[in-house]
């Protein structure tokens, strides 16, 4: 899974899609997960890192992670696989 090359991301979590003109803002955990995705980390690596760092259970993380990924897909921020 990869973010499209033309997507602009600021360090503060502001995302701009020049293809659609849409912009989004991520919270700190969203920024962290997106950074993992950009570095081509696998789900297991992302899950392990987040579960170790934050007070969240596996089921809650999994649901929120896949919701986040679906949001990225719905807003055309990921390259087609």
HURA-V473103 format. One record per pair of residues at least 12 apart in sequence whose ideal C-beta (glycine too) atoms are under 10 Angstrom apart, sorted by sequence separation. I is the first residue (numbers start at 1). J is the second residue. D is the distance in Angstrom with one decimal. If there is no record, write none. Layout:
i | j | d
I | J | D
I | J | D
This chain:
i | j | d
3 | 15 | 8.9
6 | 18 | 5.6
7 | 19 | 8.6
13 | 25 | 5.6
14 | 26 | 8.0
4 | 17 | 7.7
6 | 19 | 6.4
12 | 25 | 8.1
13 | 26 | 3.7
33 | 46 | 6.2
36 | 49 | 7.0
4 | 18 | 9.6
12 | 26 | 8.8
13 | 27 | 6.8
32 | 46 | 8.8
36 | 50 | 8.5
47 | 61 | 6.2
50 | 64 | 9.3
4 | 19 | 7.7
8 | 23 | 9.0
9 | 24 | 9.6
10 | 25 | 9.4
13 | 28 | 7.3
15 | 30 | 9.3
46 | 61 | 9.0
47 | 62 | 7.3
50 | 65 | 7.9
10 | 26 | 9.7
12 | 28 | 9.6
13 | 29 | 9.9
15 | 31 | 9.5
33 | 49 | 9.2
7 | 24 | 9.8
9 | 26 | 8.4
13 | 30 | 6.5
14 | 31 | 9.8
32 | 49 | 8.0
33 | 50 | 7.2
13 | 31 | 4.5
32 | 50 | 7.4
47 | 65 | 7.1
12 | 31 | 8.0
13 | 32 | 9.7
15 | 34 | 8.0
43 | 62 | 8.8
46 | 65 | 7.1
11 | 31 | 8.0
10 | 31 | 9.4
13 | 34 | 8.2
29 | 50 | 7.2
32 | 53 | 8.3
9 | 31 | 8.3
32 | 54 | 9.4
43 | 65 | 7.4
43 | 66 | 9.2
29 | 53 | 9.1
9 | 34 | 6.9
29 | 54 | 7.1
9 | 35 | 9.0
43 | 69 | 9.1
7 | 34 | 9.7
29 | 56 | 9.0
33 | 61 | 9.9
9 | 38 | 8.1
3 | 34 | 7.2
7 | 38 | 9.8
33 | 64 | 9.1
37 | 68 | 9.4
29 | 61 | 9.7
33 | 65 | 7.0
37 | 69 | 8.3
3 | 37 | 6.4
30 | 64 | 9.6
34 | 68 | 8.5
2 | 37 | 7.5
3 | 38 | 5.8
29 | 64 | 8.5
33 | 68 | 6.3
37 | 72 | 8.1
1 | 37 | 6.0
2 | 38 | 7.8
29 | 65 | 9.9
33 | 69 | 8.8
1 | 38 | 9.9
2 | 40 | 7.3
30 | 68 | 6.5
34 | 72 | 8.1
1 | 40 | 8.1
29 | 68 | 9.0
33 | 72 | 9.7
1 | 41 | 9.7
37 | 77 | 9.9
1 | 42 | 9.5
30 | 71 | 9.3
37 | 78 | 8.4
1 | 43 | 9.1
26 | 68 | 8.9
30 | 72 | 9.7
34 | 77 | 9.1
24 | 71 | 8.4
24 | 72 | 9.3
24 | 75 | 6.9
22 | 75 | 6.2
24 | 77 | 8.0
22 | 76 | 8.3
20 | 75 | 7.7
22 | 77 | 8.8
20 | 76 | 6.4
15 | 72 | 9.2
19 | 76 | 6.9
20 | 77 | 9.4
17 | 75 | 6.9
19 | 77 | 9.7
17 | 76 | 6.6
15 | 75 | 8.7
17 | 77 | 6.2
15 | 77 | 7.0
7 | 72 | 9.5
1 | 69 | 7.3
4 | 72 | 9.7
7 | 75 | 9.8
9 | 77 | 9.5
3 | 72 | 7.7
7 | 76 | 9.2
7 | 77 | 5.6
1 | 72 | 8.4
6 | 77 | 10.0
7 | 78 | 9.0
1 | 73 | 9.1
4 | 76 | 7.4
7 | 79 | 9.7
4 | 77 | 6.2
3 | 77 | 6.1
4 | 78 | 6.6
5 | 79 | 7.8
2 | 77 | 10.0
3 | 78 | 6.2
4 | 79 | 5.3
2 | 78 | 6.7
3 | 79 | 7.3
4 | 80 | 9.3
1 | 78 | 6.0
2 | 79 | 4.7
1 | 79 | 8.0
2 | 80 | 9.7
2 | 81 | 8.1
1 | 81 | 6.6
